[in-house]
Each structure stands twice: as structure tokens, then as C-alpha cells.
């Protein structure tokens, strides 16, 4: 059964709104975001937003944010001057413990071990940009 014209308009409007929300999240994922604040930003009730966001992305808002934060943390881990604690807060986690638990669940490795394995695979000393910064 295909949707009616009003239903199609609502779907298109929601998709445009959710696309804007995803852009907003990509700029603010390191901040302390709540379902309520993001839903209000999008102009939806938190219950409706939660449902349509899950339909649109295939995951909850918190899963989406966590995925973005873990991805960013992986990038930050390549900087040996940052501690794991610094990285956890810069990536938007509220504690180092929560970060370590989430990171290990997502990657199979604690952040410090991931950093070592990543350094072995992609040594910074082989990177000409890094070599200019640190002789």
C-alpha cells in the first residue's frame, strides 16, 4: 500500500528535518546533547523525534552520537601528546570510564591498546608531516 500525498509530504518534511539534525549533530557531537535538546532543536516532541530518528538512521540518537564520538576518538588517538583521559573528554564522553567501556565495546580494544596497534600499522615517524613537527 503506497502512502497518500499528505503522508509523502510529511515523510519528505521529516527527512529534510532529520538531514538537518544529522548535520547539526556532526558539528555538536562533542557537546552534552540530550534527546530533549536535539528534539527541540528539530522542532519535534522527544517521543516522535526518537521514533523517526531511529527509522531514519537505524539507531537511537545515543547510539548515533556514540558512534560519532568513537570515530573521532580513533582519530585523536593517533596524537601521542593527548592522554586517553583528554581524548575521552574531547570526544564528548562524560567520563574516562564510560569512554573506555564504549570504545572497547565498539572496537574490541581498550583505547590505549588501540593506540599501540594503530601506531604499529601507521607509524607517525613515517608521516612526513609529523616528521616536520617532531624531528
Buried (B, 14 or more C-beta within 10 A) or exposed (E): EEEEEEEEEEEEEBEEBBEEBBEBBEEBBBEEBEBEEBBEBBEBEBEEBBEBBBEBBEEEBEEBBBBBBBEBBBEBBBEEEBEBBEBBBBBBBEEBEEBBEBBBEBBEBBBEEBBEEBBEEEEBEEEEEBEEEEE
